[in-house]
């Protein structure tokens, strides 16, 4: 019995949550501002729900209201109205949720199930590659790590930040800049030409030092690290 039940196991999904998200959009079109930042078409499990959400995003980009009439017209324009079950399914979506107040919660459920499906997919591919006796272990580990990291980056999102938080940080940096005599905004490398181009090393930057082997990249990087630690008195980590 357990074998049969495992064979019929469906991928993680919550169709009620998917319908609730779409129904909330039809009840209150402005609620798309809450979910458009992190919810994507591919996060939905059912294809018809993917098509409907894509049409909602299109209406949102056109700055048009989202309701049964406009959504039906958009789906007809895209040639997908029959694929989603026609106007009857759109009307059913409105009845699937009483309010749009919890749309963000529903959207998070939809996205979380998508992440679980992707993890199962990645795991299956990793198992398949691991059974390959000719496969290189290091490449297998690097590839698995890369795919998991990419999925983690997709899953992470940050909500809108209040302007006062950004201004407070900006004023702190401006004050520090004035204390330094208005020289460089970032940490100096102590290499004049490089500092003139970069205005120092900035918190938000990833600087990549690239050259052919044997040119002296490591020595140059160590010189920058020493200059930052000894001259600018900032903490330095070298790996």
C-alpha positions as CSV (number, residue, x, y, z in Angstrom):
1,X,0.0,0.0,0.0
2,X,2.8,2.4,0.8
3,X,4.4,1.8,-2.6
4,X,1.2,2.6,-4.4
5,X,0.7,5.8,-2.3
6,X,4.2,6.9,-3.1
7,X,3.7,6.4,-6.8
8,X,0.6,8.6,-6.7
9,X,2.2,11.3,-4.6
10,X,1.7,14.8,-6.2
11,X,4.3,17.6,-6.1
12,X,3.8,20.2,-3.4
13,X,0.9,22.5,-4.3
14,X,-2.0,24.4,-2.9
15,X,-4.6,25.1,-5.5
16,X,-6.9,26.9,-3.0
17,X,-4.1,29.4,-2.2
18,X,-3.5,29.9,-6.0
19,X,-7.2,30.6,-6.5
20,X,-7.3,32.9,-3.5
21,X,-4.5,35.0,-4.9
22,X,-6.2,35.4,-8.2
23,X,-9.6,36.0,-6.6
24,X,-8.1,38.7,-4.3
25,X,-6.8,40.5,-7.4
26,X,-10.2,40.4,-9.0
27,X,-11.8,41.8,-5.8
28,X,-9.2,44.5,-5.3
29,X,-6.9,45.2,-8.3
30,X,-4.7,47.5,-6.2
31,X,-3.6,44.5,-4.2
32,X,-1.3,43.4,-7.0
33,X,1.1,46.1,-5.7
34,X,1.6,43.8,-2.7
35,X,2.6,40.6,-4.6
36,X,4.0,41.8,-7.9
37,X,7.4,42.4,-6.3
38,X,8.0,38.7,-5.5
39,X,5.3,36.5,-7.0
40,X,6.1,35.2,-10.5
41,X,4.0,33.4,-13.1
42,X,6.0,30.1,-12.8
43,X,5.3,30.0,-9.1
44,X,1.8,28.7,-9.8
45,X,1.3,25.0,-10.2
46,X,-1.7,24.9,-12.5
47,X,-1.1,26.2,-16.1
48,X,-4.5,28.0,-16.2
49,X,-3.5,29.9,-13.1
50,X,-0.2,30.8,-14.6
51,X,-1.9,32.3,-17.6
52,X,-4.4,34.3,-15.6
53,X,-1.6,35.7,-13.3
54,X,0.4,36.7,-16.4
55,X,-2.6,38.5,-17.8
56,X,-3.0,40.3,-14.5
57,X,0.6,41.5,-14.6
58,X,0.1,42.7,-18.2
59,X,-2.9,44.7,-17.2
60,X,-0.9,46.1,-14.2
61,X,2.0,47.1,-16.5
62,X,-0.6,48.8,-18.8
63,X,-2.0,50.6,-15.7
64,X,-5.4,49.2,-16.4
65,X,-7.8,47.9,-13.7
66,X,-8.0,44.2,-13.0
67,X,-11.5,42.8,-13.0
68,X,-13.5,40.0,-14.7
69,X,-14.2,42.1,-17.8
70,X,-10.7,43.5,-18.4
71,X,-9.1,40.1,-17.5
72,X,-11.3,38.2,-19.9
73,X,-10.6,40.7,-22.7
74,X,-6.8,40.4,-22.0
75,X,-7.0,36.6,-22.1
76,X,-9.0,36.7,-25.3
77,X,-6.4,39.0,-26.8
78,X,-3.6,36.5,-25.9
79,X,-5.7,33.6,-27.2
80,X,-5.8,31.9,-23.8
81,X,-9.4,32.3,-22.7
82,X,-10.4,28.7,-23.6
83,X,-7.2,27.4,-21.9
84,X,-8.2,28.9,-18.5
85,X,-11.7,27.5,-18.6
86,X,-13.5,30.6,-20.0
87,X,-15.4,33.3,-18.1
88,X,-17.0,30.7,-15.7
89,X,-13.6,30.0,-14.1
90,X,-12.9,33.7,-13.7
91,X,-16.2,34.2,-11.9
92,X,-15.5,31.2,-9.7
93,X,-12.2,32.8,-8.7
94,X,-14.0,35.8,-7.1
95,X,-16.1,33.4,-5.0
96,X,-13.0,31.6,-3.8
97,X,-12.0,34.3,-1.3
98,X,-14.1,36.8,0.7
99,X,-11.4,39.5,1.0
100,X,-8.1,40.6,-0.5
101,X,-6.7,41.4,3.0
102,X,-4.6,38.2,3.1
103,X,-3.3,38.1,-0.4
104,X,0.4,38.4,0.7
105,X,-0.1,35.3,2.9
106,X,-1.7,33.4,0.1
107,X,1.1,34.4,-2.3
108,X,3.8,33.3,0.1
109,X,2.1,29.9,0.3
110,X,2.1,29.6,-3.5
111,X,5.8,30.6,-3.7
112,X,6.8,28.3,-0.9
113,X,5.3,25.3,-2.7
114,X,7.1,26.3,-5.9
115,X,10.4,26.3,-4.0
116,X,9.7,22.8,-2.6
117,X,8.9,21.6,-6.1
118,X,12.2,23.0,-7.4
119,X,14.1,21.4,-4.5
120,X,12.6,18.0,-5.4
121,X,13.6,18.6,-9.0
122,X,17.1,19.6,-8.1
123,X,17.4,16.7,-5.7
124,X,16.3,14.2,-8.4
125,X,18.8,15.6,-10.9
126,X,21.6,15.5,-8.2
127,X,20.7,11.8,-7.4
128,X,20.8,10.9,-11.1
129,X,24.2,12.5,-11.6
130,X,25.5,11.0,-8.3
131,X,24.8,7.5,-9.7
132,X,27.0,8.3,-12.7
133,X,30.3,6.5,-11.8
134,X,32.3,8.7,-14.3
135,X,31.0,11.9,-12.8
136,X,33.5,14.2,-11.1
137,X,32.6,14.7,-7.4
138,X,33.9,18.2,-7.2
139,X,31.9,19.3,-10.2
140,X,28.9,17.6,-8.8
141,X,29.2,19.4,-5.5
142,X,29.9,22.7,-7.2
143,X,26.9,22.3,-9.5
144,X,24.5,21.3,-6.7
145,X,25.7,24.2,-4.5
146,X,25.3,26.7,-7.4
147,X,21.7,25.6,-8.2
148,X,20.7,25.6,-4.5
149,X,22.2,29.1,-4.0
150,X,20.4,30.4,-7.2
151,X,17.1,29.0,-5.8
152,X,17.8,30.6,-2.4
153,X,18.4,34.0,-4.1
154,X,15.1,33.7,-6.0
155,X,13.3,32.9,-2.8
156,X,14.7,35.9,-0.8
157,X,13.0,39.2,-1.2
158,X,12.9,42.4,0.7
159,X,9.8,44.6,1.3
160,X,9.8,48.3,0.5
161,X,12.0,50.3,2.8
162,X,10.9,53.6,4.3
163,X,12.6,56.7,2.9
164,X,13.6,57.8,6.4
165,X,15.7,54.7,6.8
166,X,17.6,55.3,3.6
167,X,18.0,59.0,4.4
168,X,19.5,58.2,7.9
169,X,22.1,56.0,6.3
170,X,22.9,58.6,3.7
171,X,23.3,61.3,6.2
172,X,25.7,59.1,8.3
173,X,27.8,58.5,5.2
174,X,27.8,62.2,4.3
175,X,28.8,63.1,7.8
176,X,31.7,60.6,7.7
177,X,32.7,62.0,4.3
178,X,32.9,65.5,5.7
179,X,35.0,64.3,8.6
180,X,37.5,62.8,6.2
181,X,37.9,66.2,4.5
182,X,35.9,65.3,1.4
183,X,38.6,63.1,0.0
184,X,37.2,59.7,-0.9
185,X,33.8,58.3,-0.3
186,X,35.1,54.8,0.2
187,X,38.1,53.0,1.7
188,X,41.3,54.0,-0.1
189,X,43.4,51.3,-1.8
190,X,46.3,53.8,-1.5
191,X,46.9,53.4,-5.3
192,X,46.2,56.9,-6.5
193,X,45.0,56.1,-10.1
194,X,42.7,53.3,-8.9
195,X,41.3,55.4,-6.1
196,X,40.6,58.2,-8.5
197,X,38.5,55.8,-10.7
198,X,36.7,54.1,-7.8
199,X,36.5,57.0,-5.3
200,X,37.7,54.3,-2.9
201,X,36.2,50.9,-2.2
202,X,32.5,51.2,-1.6
203,X,30.3,49.0,0.6
204,X,28.0,48.2,-2.2
205,X,30.7,47.1,-4.7
206,X,32.1,43.7,-5.5
207,X,35.6,44.4,-7.0
208,X,37.1,41.6,-9.2
209,X,40.8,41.6,-9.8
210,X,41.6,39.7,-13.0
211,X,44.8,39.0,-14.9
212,X,46.9,36.2,-16.4
213,X,48.7,33.8,-14.0
214,X,52.0,35.0,-12.6
215,X,51.2,38.7,-13.0
216,X,51.0,39.5,-9.3
217,X,47.3,39.5,-8.4
218,X,47.8,38.0,-5.0
219,X,50.6,40.5,-4.1
220,X,48.5,43.4,-5.3
221,X,45.5,42.3,-3.3
222,X,47.6,41.8,-0.2
223,X,49.0,45.3,-0.7
224,X,45.5,46.8,-0.8
225,X,44.5,44.8,2.3
226,X,47.6,46.0,4.2
227,X,47.0,49.6,3.2
228,X,43.3,49.4,4.2
229,X,44.3,47.9,7.6
230,X,47.3,50.0,8.4
231,X,46.5,53.3,6.9
232,X,42.7,53.5,7.0
233,X,42.4,51.4,10.2
234,X,39.5,49.3,8.9
235,X,39.0,45.6,9.7
236,X,40.3,43.4,6.9
237,X,39.6,39.7,6.2
238,X,41.8,37.8,3.6
239,X,40.8,34.3,2.4
